[in-house]
Amino acid sequence: MGALLYYLVVAMLRIVYKLAIDQQRKGHMTQTYMQWNQSITQVAMFSKLNCMLSQNN
């Protein structure tokens, strides 16, 4: 279960990084920051959920 979470986080970070580069080219830094923030929040929420599920098992 831990490995799955690791791969998910890595995949999300790759997507966010790609988004950040695309946005930088267009010059929308605020939007990039907001997307980055949102993604981190989603990862944190998923981690919390994963911990709760692991404790139940």
C-alpha positions, 0 to 999 in steps of 0.5 A: 500500500505504501508503494502505491502511495509513493507512485501516486505522489511521484506521478502527481508531482510530475504532472504538477511540474509539467503544468508549472513549466507550461504556465511559466512559458505563458507567464501565469505564475499566480495560476501555477502557484494555485494549481501547485497548492491545490495538488499538494492539498490533494496529496495531503488529503489522500495521504491522510485517507490512506493512513486511516485505511491502513489503521483500519486494516 
